[in-house]
Amino acid sequence: MKAPACLSLLLLAATAAAAPAPLGRSEQAVLNFGFATQLGSGIYTLSGRTLQVYRLPFAYAVPHEEEAPLKVRLTLPLTIGFLDFKPQDVAETGLPEQLDSFSFVPGVELDYLLNEHWAVQPFAEAGIARDRNTEVDQRVYSLGLRSRYDVERGPVAWQAYGEIVRVVVEQVSFDQTDDFTRLRIGLTARRPFAPAQSGRRPDFLLYGFTESFTDAPAGPAGEPDDGGELQYEVGFTLGTTETIRVWRIPLPRVGFGYRFGNDLAVYRIVFGSPY
């Protein structure tokens, strides 16, 4: 099974499945919640079990001069997960009473403006992840570099995006380390619904990207995956031209994506940036 296809996303409207058998010890290691902070929101499945994941991209921008070439941002992503819970369960049993998995992987991101169009963003993160059902504790580390090139053509703002990131997860409970390197290249087009108006306006963003993984996590049977397979994603997000804040907390953009590749066809909820 191709990684991260070993955490294949299910459709949000998937029908209820039969009662699953408990995961084996090796399967628990592969159902690696620690990687979810990088792979993003969605509904992951393995051996008939599902883990519904939501990544909340909280962040804090360190105050700076408007024209400063270097900006610092503290990233505070919180990722929560619900095991074997489906949206249709709300009508029968209500909302889950507790989180099954969670992670908090804070970090720092430097935004350096090379010129008026091009910025590079080195970043590093380190934190913890925990599966409360299987008592699995994980330490999560990532180190990477992003590149953003912005150009405006009329009412449309275009952005070319590139990223390389190395992610390491130490599974404390199993005394095991897993990791991967991801290369991603993408393009976005953002346009307000009413471009002739001024002030805050609702807008939409279309995006697409391709990515490749190396040193991918092992598959369910424990064999190492060769990786290198290309995956693709297209989708959209909705938001406003100026960020809406509630109690000084910025509200993220919300959207939907479709990811596909070799033996992979999945849907993904998007919070904030599609990347």
N, C-alpha and C positions, 0 to 999 in steps of 0.2 A: 504494500500500500504506500503510495507516494505521500511524503510529508510536505505541507501539513495536512494532506488528505487523510492522514490517520486521525485527524480531528474534523472529519467531514461535516459541513454545515447541513442541517435539515431544513426543509421548508417550515416557515412559521406556522403554517396551517396543517402540519402533518397530523395524521390520524393517530389515535391512541394505540399503543402496542400492547402485546401481552406482557404479563409480569415478568421482568427480567431476572436472570440468575445473578448472584453477587459476582462482582469482578474478581478475577484472580489477582495475585500479588503483582505479576508481571504486567497485567492489563492496567492495573491502577497506576503503575509507573508511566505507561504510555498516555493515559488520560491525563495529560500534563497541564494542569491549570496554570502553572507558572508561565507558559508561553502565551497565554491568552492576552496578557497586557500588551503584547506586540502584534498578535494576530487579529485582535479587534473583536467587537461585539458579534454575537451570532449564537446559533444553537449547534453544539458539537455532539457527535455521536460516536460510540465505540461499543461493539459487542451488545447491541440492543439497549445500552444505557445512553441517556442524553444529559448534557450539561448546558444549560442556558446561561449565556455570558453577556454581561453589560459592562462596557468600559466607559467610565465617566472621566473625561479629560480635564480635570481641574488644573489650574495653573495660576501663577502670580508673576506679573511683569515688574521687575525692579524699576523704580522711578528713574527716568533718564531725560536728558535734553532731547527735544524733538529731532534735532539734526545730528544727534550723536551717531557715529558710524558703528559703534558696538553697543548692543543691548543685551541684557541678561534676563532670562526668564526661568523661574523655578517651576518645574513640571511636577504635578501632584496627582497622577492618575490613580483612581480607585476602581478596581475591577471586582464585580460580584457575580456569583454563579448560583444557579438552582439546579439540583440534580433531579432528573426524571420528572420535570414539571413542564406542562404544556399550557399554552394560552387558554385552551378550552377548559382546563381544569378549574379556572376561576369561577365558572358558573356552578360547579358542583361542590368544590371544597374551599373556595375563597383563595385569597392570596397566601403564599407560603408564610409560615410563622417564623422561619429563621433562614439565614443564609447558609448554603451548603459549602460554598467556597468563597474566598475573598483574597485579594492581594492589594498591597500598597507599595508602589515602586517609585518613590520620588527621585528627582534628578535635577540637573542644571543644563540649560541650553544657552549657548552663546550665539547671538545673531549678528554677524559681521557683514556690513554692506560694502561690497567691492566697488560698485558703481550705482547709478540711479536705478538700474534694472536688476542687478544680480546680487544675491546674498547667499552666504554659506553659513551653516549652522552645525558646528560640532556639539555633541551632547553625550551625557553619561547618566545612567540611572542605576540604582541599587535598592533592593527592598525585599519584601517577604511575600510568600503566598502560602495559604493553608487550605486544605481540604478537611472540613470538620467531620465528614462521614467516615473517612478512612484514616483520620489522624495523620495525614501526610503533610509534612512541613517542607517548604522549599525556600531557597534563597535565589533571588533573580538579579542578574546583572546584564546591562547592555551598554554598548559603546558604539557610536556611529557618527556619520556625517551626512547632512542634508544639503542640497543645493536647490535654490528657487530663482527662477528668472521670470520677471513680470513685464508684460507689455500690454498697453491698452490700445485697442483699435475701435474708435467710436464708442458705443455703449458697452462693448464687450472687453472684459479684462482677462487676458490669457496668462497662464502660468505653466512653465516647463519645470518639472520636478525630478530630482534624482536623489537616491538615498542608498547608502550601504550601512548595514548594522550587523554587529555581532552580538548574539544573545546566549547567555550561559545560565542554566538552571541547575542548582545543586539540590538534589532530592535528599534531604537530611535523613528522613525516615528509612531510606533504602541504601544510604551511603553510596549514591550514584550521581554522576554528573552528565547532563545532556546539553547539547548546544547546536546552533546553526548560524550560518551567515546568509543574509538576504540582500540581494541587489534589486532595486525597484526604480523604474523609469516611468513617468506619467505626464499627463497633460490635462489641464482644467480650463474651462471657459465659464466665466461668471457674468451674468447680465441681470440688471433690475427689470422687474415686470413693467415699470413705467419709467423708462430712461429719461423722458423729457422733464420730469419733476425733480425737485431738489429736496434735501433733507433725508431722513431715514425712510427707506422704501423696501418693501419685500423684494427679494431677488432669488434666482435659482442658479445653481452651479452644475454643469455637466462635467464628468470626469472619466478618464480611462487610464489604465496603467498595465504594465507587464512586469513580472518579477520572476526571479530565479533563486532557488535555495541551494546552498552547498552544505555539506556536513550535516545533513538533515537528521532529526531524531529517528531512532530505530522504530520499525514497524511493530504491529501487534504481536507477531511471533518472535520478536527479538532480533530479527536480522537487521543490519544497518542498511539504510536506504542510500542509493547512489546520489540522489538529488539531481539538481541541474535541470529538471523539467521546467519548462516555462509555464506560468499561469497568467491569466488575464482577468481584469475586472473592469466593468463599465457601470455607471450609475449616476445618481444625482443627489444633491442636497438642497434644502430650502432654508432660507434665513433672511437676514436684512442687511442692507448696505452698511449700516452702523450697528455694532453689536448691542443687543439689549442686555441690560444688567438688572438683576434683582438683588437688593441689599449688597451692591457692589460685586456680585458674582455674575460673570458673563454667562449667558445662556448659549449652549452649543447649537450649531446647525444640526439638522436632523435629515436623514435621507435613507436611500435604499440602493444596494449594489448587487450585481450578479457576477459571480466569479466562475471561471471555467478553465479547463485545461485537460490534460490526459486523464481520463476516467474521473473527472471532477466537474460537477455542475451544481453550484450552491448559491444561496441567497444570503445577504448580510445586511443587518441594520447598521447605519452609519451615524455616529454621534461626533460632532465637530468636524475635523478635517477627514476627508476620505482616506488619507494616508496614515 
